[in-house]
Amino acid sequence: MSTQPYHLYIERIDPSKNMARFYALSIEPNLFGGTSLVRSWGRIGSHGQQKIHVFDSEAKAVDLLLSLLRRKRSRGYRVLR
């Protein structure tokens, strides 16, 4: 079970390219005693798409979350404050 909640929401907005995207990540417990990383993405204002990764341990989910965050930050996504 997760001792700390992990929720992250980042955006990439570039008016010159008519781009307004979001990317959300969260780590949540699942019904089978494991941990799930839930990824949501799409155009701001839409429901977007979602993908769920299931892991045996929270540490593996955190590793993927950090890897995805690094990749998105390198592409111009910024954390909202």
Secondary structure, DSSP 8 states (H G I E B T S, - for coil): --SS-EEEEEEEEEGGGTEEEEEEEEEEE-TTSSEEEEEEEEETTS--EEEEEEESSHHHHHHHHHHHHHHHHHTT-EE--
